[in-house]
């Protein structure tokens, strides 16, 4: 992958300012798990077991160790290719090009998103008894890497910043 200095600088800025960390391409959903996952991939051995660096330090250290090209080639692109079939990425690209979001039923059908049932809690006593059973919404399903989904009413709201980076910057470098 050959990046121009301008592309490298732009992608580096998006990387260090990304939310979620590493654009959500890692399987682990908390910092400890993400560090473990990165170490299993062969990166960030500078951190001892039990260390708890802040995300901005992890980002800086990844940039020093791999550079933005290495981050894309060794973490981001393999993570996307592992999570999404080529036909899904083509469908997403078609939607992107047409200025529309992917259909929620498509995401559900291909197990990229699982609908969650929410309910209103009316009293503190009920909440205290049920709080451990409330569903967790967020970057739990692969679809959240590319789209923001309004989980309470189950509809696709908009594309994520990463979707724009993927379709306009990263994917063209792969092909």
N, C-alpha and C positions, 0 to 999 in steps of 0.2 A: 504494500500500500504506500503510495507516494503522496504525501501531503505537501502542499505549498506552505510557506511560513504563515501566510494569512489564514489558511484553513486550520493549521495547527494551533495558532493563537486563538482563533475563534472557538474551536472545539475544546481547547484547554480551559477557556473561560466558562463555557457551558458546563464542563465537567466539574470545576471547583465550586460552581454555584448551583449544582444540580440538587433537586429534591424530587424523589428520594435519592439516597446515596447510590452512586453508580447507576442511576436511572432505573433502579428496581430490577436489574437483570440477575442479581444473585438470588439464590433460593432462600437463604436464611433471611429472617425478618427482623433480627435484632443485631446490635453492634457486635456482641460477643460471637454470635453465630456467623456473621459476615466476615469477621477477622479470621475465624477458624476456616471458613470456606476459602478465603483468599490464601491462607497458609497452605491448605491442602492442594491448591493450584500451583504452589511453588513460589508464592510472593510474600513479602513482608515478614521475612524471618527475623528482622531486626526487633520485632516485638516479642518480649518474653511471655510465657504463659501467665495469664491473669492480668496482663497490662490492659489499661483502659484509656487509650488515646482518644482525643476528640476527632470527629469526622474530618475537620479541616486539616488536621495533622496527617491522618491516613491518606487523604487526597494528595497532599504535598509529597508524602513519601512514595505513593504510587507513581506520581509524575516523575520523581527523581529516578525511581527504580526502572520504570517501563517507558516513560514518555507517553504522550497522548496516543501515538501510533500503536505502541505496545498494549496500552489499555484497551484500545479498540480491537486490535487483532487477537489478543489473548484472553480478554474477559468479555467485552461487550458483544462483539459479533458472534462468538461461540455461544454465549448465553442466549442471544436472540434465536440463533439457529437451533438450539436445543429446545427452546420453549415454543417455537412456532414452525409449522410446516411451510414449505415454500408456497403452496397454494393459498395459505392463510395470509402470508406476507403480500402475495399478489393481490388478493382481495382487499387487504388494507390499503395497498398502494392505489388500486382502482378507486376506492372510496375517497382517498386523499386527493387524487387528481380531479375527481368530480365535485369536490367541495362538500362532501357529506360524511357523516360518521357511520361506522359499521352498524349493522342491524343487531340489536340486542339478542334476538332469537338465534342469529348465527353464532354469536359468542357463547350462548348457552349450549347450543347444539354441539359445538366442537369443544366443549369443556374448557373454554377460555375464561368463563365467568359463571359463577354459581349464584343464583338469586338468593337473597337473604330475607328472612321474615323479621320485620320489626314490629314492635307493639308499643303502645303507650303505657307507661307506668303511672298510676294515678296516686299512689300513696308511698311514703318512705318505707313503710313496713314491707310492702310488696317488692319495692326495689331492693331492699336489703336481702330479702329471701331469694330473689331471682338474678341479682347482679352477676353472679358467676356464670350464668347460663346465657347472657346476652351475646349475640354474635359479634364478631370482630370484623369490621369492614376496613378496607384500605388496600394495600398492595399485596393482597392475599392471592389473587388470581392473576394469571398472565396478562389478561386484557388491560389491566391497570397500567402496564408499561406504556401502552399506546393511547388509551382513552381514559377520560374521567367519566365515571358512571355515577349517577345519582342513585345510591343504593337503597334509599328508603322507598323511592317510587319506581325503581328499576327502569331507568332510561339512560342512554348514552348522551352525556352533556356536550362534550367537546374532546378534541385531540389534546394530548399532553405536549409539553415542549419537546420531549424526546421524540415524539412522532415526527415533528417537523425536522429535527436534526437527522433522524434516520432516513426519511424520504428525500430530503434535499441535500444532505451533506455526506452521510456515512454510506448508504446503499449505493450511490453512484460510484464511490471509490472501490467498492467490491466488484462491480460488474465491468 
